[in-house]
């Protein structure tokens, strides 16, 4: 054994034996819970300086240290029974503040993290967004609850973009079931719900929504300690502490994802093109809504050039109607009430309706467009009450009314012509509250 190594070896043995004694407990009642942090030997092995971490109040710590110092002789004799050296070192106890420093550092780190979470979302360019995607290894892709075509289409297109970048560990998740009309899109069968555990991801990507509270039960799976990237076209500021690409001038999140393909120089396959087309077509009402732009048509043209056949897909998305959905529409139309000089048209569907018709929640989607088409209507409202405690509301409006701005008072959001919110109140109360607010707004 080299000379410099011997004190280190003896120190390790002394530390081990003292730790055993402390585990068994010393008889001195003054000694509380203590932990041996380090032992340092003098070069001649005559002294062992034992540094202990003390727990409790200041007086309890002082009492423990005094008790240890008074027990040093007995501890020395006990340790000497296990040290095969000529002279047992004198044991000297000292308080060690290493853990205190660690705790202080943890508090500092927690405060730094909390401050980061309070910071506004860091806006990224398309190039910076692609760079962030390239840096990730394990991805968790999520979209808003009650997903529509843009949410599902842009998520599955992002999955294909990541695969084109060589990424293989990708999990897609939504809190509610994927609507039947989107289940034939590439990768739709891989989407999991909130019951599935989230992977140990290093990058979560939130699509078609800017705030974590929009993803429903999946919010529990998104850790504040891991990086969150947002890609969205809604008029929202974005989740504090996250980074992302939000641009409300785009008609759909699918348009943003399509441009990310170009920035990444990744070819758009037919499978990706169909996902992107679904996202864009559904959010523009098959290119009829006011958010449709020249850019929308340019992007869609590139998608069509991949060879996708959109005719049967448009029929699936916009024309096909099951008998169950027709019966649900019949009920909703029979309930339409007009108010505010016929500028507002409101109807509702309930969980009882779904049960009686053997319908699904997705069957209620876009029914609102039928009474939105009435020439006097500026604001169409559909209330969906599938439980007794809450009511989901969907708004569609013309250029004279900003639905997203109106619904912010109820915690909702979206676009000026199309927005939604969830009100924590039963159906009848929600209807009354909304109608009163709309009457005031339109007066």
N, C-alpha and C positions, 0 to 999 in steps of 0.2 A: 504494500500500500504506500503510495506516495505521501510525503509529509503533509501537503496541502489538502489531500483528500481525507485524511484521518479525522480532523475536526468535523467535517461534513457528515461522515458516516456515523460518528458518535452522536452528533446532534440529531440525526434521524432516529437513532435508537432511543435517545432520551425523549424525544417528542412522542414517539409511539407509546412508550411506557407511561408517560404522564397522561396522555390522552386516555389510556385504559383506566388509570386511577380516577380520572375525572368522570369517566363513564359509569364506573361503579359507585361514585359519589364519595366525597370526603365527609368526615363526621362533623367538621366545624359548621354550625348552623349559619354562620355569617356568609358562607360561600354559596352563591346562587348558581345560575347557569353560566358557564364559561366555556370557551373553546380555545384550544391551543393553535395559534396561528403560525408560530415560528420558534425555533430554538437556534441560538448562535453560541458556538463554543469558543472559548479562548484558545489560542494556539497551543498552550501547554495543557489543555484539557482540565484545568483546575476549576473553571467556572462555566456554568451553563445558564445563559440568559434566556429565560422563557418568556415569550411575548404572548399574552392571552387577550382574547376579545371578551369584554364584559358586557352583560346584558342587563336591562332594567333601568330604573331611575338613577340619577346621579348618586344618591346616597346608597342605593343598592350596589352600584358598581364599586364605590369606594369600600363598602363593607366586604365585598367579595375579594378585592385585592388585598385588603388587610388580612383576611382569613387565609388566603393563599400564602402570603409572606410569613405568617405565623406557623403555617404547616410545612414550610420549606424543608425543615430538618427531617421530618417524617417522610416527606416525599423523596428526599435524597436517599434515605435508607432503603425505601422500597424499590427505587430505581436501581440502586447499587446491586440488588439481588440478581439483576438481569444483565448488568454490564460486566463484561469480562475484561476489566482493566484494573490496573494496580490501585489507583486512587479514584474514588467516586467524586465527580465534580460537585462543587457547591451550587445549589439551585437558587436562582434569583428570579423572582417574578416581576414582570413589568406589564403595564397596560399597553395594548396595541390598538391603535385607532384605524387600522386598515379597513375593517368593515364599515366603520362610520364614514370613511372617505368613499367607499364603494356606494353606500346608500345615498350619500350626497351627490355623487356622480349620477346615480340612477334618477334622482329627483331632477337633476339638471337635464338629463336626456329626455325624461318624460315631459318637462316643460318645453324643451325644444320641439319635441314631437307635437305637443298640443298647439304650440305656436304655428307649426307648419300646417296643421289641420285647420287653423283659423285663417290661413292665407287664401286669397282668391285663387281660383283655378288658374294655372299657368297655361296661357294660350300658346299653342304650337302651330307651326306652319305644316303644310302637307309633307314637306321634306323632313321636318323634325319628327312628325308622327311616324313616318316610315322608318326613320332611324330608331325610334323607340321600339317599334315592332321587331326590328332586326336584333335588338339587344335582348329581347325576351327569349326564354327557353320553355317555360311551362305556362300555358295560357288558360285563363278562365274567362270565357266570353258570356256576357249576360245582356239581356234586353228588358224592356219594361214589362210589368204585369199586364195581363189581358193583351197578349201580343197581336199586332196586326201584320200586314204584308211587309211593311218597311222594316219592322223589328226583326221578323224572321228572315226576310230576304237579305238584309244587310248583314245580319249575324252569320248566316251560312256563306255569304260571299266573302266575309272576312276570314272565315275558316279556310276557304279555298285559297285566299291570298296568302295566308300564313303557310299553307302547305306548299305554295309556289315558292315561298322564301326558304323552304327546307325545314320548316317547323313540323314536328310530329306529335307533340304532347299538347293537345288542344281539347278543352272541354267546353261545350255549349250548354247553357242552362236558361230556362225561363220558369217563372213561378207557376204559371197556369198552362193548361194543355195547349199543344200546338193545334190551331184550327185545321180541320180536315183538308181544306182546299190547298194548304201549303205543305202537306205531308209527303208529296212526291218530289219536292225540291231536294237536290243533292245534299245529303248529310242531315236531313230532317229527322231521320230515325235515330240519330246519335244524340239528339237534344235530351237532356235530363231535367228533372224538376228539383224543387228545394229539398225533397227527401234524400236525394243523393248527396253524399259528402263532397265538399269542394276539394279539388286537388291541392297539393302543396305548391301553389302557383307562385311565380315571381312577377307576373303582370296580369292584372285583370283589365279587360276591355269592356266598357259599358257602351252599348250601341242604341241609338234612337232615344236616349234619355240622358239628361244632364245631372240628375241628382239621385243619390242612392235610395232615397225613399220612394222612387218610382219603380224599383225592381221587386217590390213585394217582399216575400219571405226570403228571397235570395240575399237581402241586405245583411242577414246574419252570417252569411258566408264570405262577405267582403271585409277583409281585415284592414284596419287603419294603419297597420305597420307595413303594408305592402303597396307597391306602386299601382295606381289606378289611372287608366287612360280612357278618356271620354271621346266618343265620336258621335256628333249629334247635329241636328239642324233646327232644333226648337229654340225659341227665344228665351234661353235661360243662362244664368251666369256660370253654371257648372259647379260641381261639388268642390267645396273648399279643400285645399291641400292636394287636389288631383291636378293632372295636366291633360290637355286634350285639344281637339279640333272641333269647335262649334261655330257654325255659320248658318244663320237663319235665312240667308239669301238663297240657299239650296232648297229645292222642292222636296227632297227626301234624303235621308241618311244614305240611302243607296247611291245617290249621286256622288257624295263625298267618298264613299268606298270605291266607286268606279274610278275616280281620279287618283286614288291611292295606288290602284293597279298601274296606272300610267307612270306615276312618280317612281314606283318601285321597279319599273320596266318589266313587269310581270304580264305575260299574255293572259287575256281573258278567255277562258275555256267556255264551251257552250253551257256547261253546268253553272259556272259562275255568272254567265250572261243572263241565264234564266232567273237566277236568284236576284240579280240586280234589276232586271226588268220588272219582276214582281214587286220589289220595293218601290220603284219609281212609279209604276202604273197605278198601284193601289193608293199611293199618297197623292196622286194628281187626279184621281177619279178617271183613270184611263185618258189622261191629258186634257180633261175638261175644266179642272179647277183653276183658279186665278194664279196659283203658285207655279203653273207650267210656264217655262221660259224657253228662250232660244237655246240656252245651254242644256235644258232638259232634252230637247229634241236632238241636239248634237250627240249627247251621251247615249241616248237611246239608239241613234243611228249606228253607233259603233257596236252596240250590243246586237243589233239585228244583223250586222255584217258577219257575226260568228256563225250564222246559219240557224238560229233558233226559230221555231215556228210558233208565232205568238197567237195565231188565230184560235186554236183549240184552248190555249191558255187564257186568252181574254174571255172566251165563253165560260170557262171554268170559274174565273174570278168575278165576272160581272153579270153573267146572264143566267147561269144554272141556279135553280132554286128547288130544294127538296120540298115535298109535300108538307113536312113538319115545319119548315121555315115559312112556307106560305101561310099555314094556319096561325103561326105566331105573328106574322105580318098582319093578318086579318084582325087579330085581337088588338094589336097596337094601333092600327088605323081606326078601329071603332072607338078608341079612347082619346083620340087627338082632341085637345081643347085649344081654342084660339083665344088670345087675350091681347091687351095693349093695342087695341084697334087692329086686331088680326095680324100684328107684326110678329107675335110670338105664337108658336105652335108647339104644344108639349104633349107627350104621351109616355107610357110606361109599360114595362113587363116585369113579372115577378117570378120568384122561384116556384110558386104554385103553377104558373103557366107552363114552365119548363117541365114540371113533373107530370101535369095532365096531358101534355102533348108529346111526352118523351123526347123533348128537345134538349139541346145543349146551349151553354152560354154563348158560344160562338154563333149560334143561329140568330142571335139578336143583333149582331154586328151590321151596321150600315142600313138598318131598317129606317133610320132617321132621314135618309135621303129622300124618301117618298113624300113626307110632309114638308121637307125643306123646299121641294119643287113648287109648292103653292105660290102663286105670283105675289101675294101680299106679304108673305113671310120673310122677315129679316133674320129671325133667330129660331132655329128648330132645336128642340130639347127632347132627349130620350132619357128617362130615369130607369135604371135597372136595379131592382131590389131582390137580391138572391139570398139575403138573410135579414133577420129582423132588426139588426143593429146598425146597418150601413146601407148607403145607396150610391151607386155609381151613376154619374151623369155624363152624357155626351152632348156637345153643342156643335151645330153647324150654322154658319151665318154668312151674310153677304158683306160687301165692302163697307157698309154703314155701321157695322158692329164688330168689335174686337173680342172674340170669345175668350182668348187666352188671358187678356187683361182682366176681363170680368171675373173669370174663375180663380184668379190668384187670391182673391179674398177668401176662397174656400180651400186653399192649398193646392189648387189645380194648375194646369198649364197646357201648353201645346202651341197651336198656331192661331193667328187672328181668325181665319175662317173655320177652324176645326180644333176643338180643345175638349178636355175632360177633367173630372175631379171625382174624388170619393168623399162623400159627406157622412160623418159618423152620426147618423140619425135615421130613424125609420122612414119609409117611403112617403107617407102623407106629410110628415113634418118637412122633409126635404123638398117636396113639391111646393108647399106653401112658402118656404123660405126663398126658394129660387124665384117664384113668381113675384113675390113682393119686391125682391131686389131688382128683377127685370123691369117691373113697372116703374120703379124709381129711376133706373138707368135710362129708360126710353122716354120718360116724361118730357 
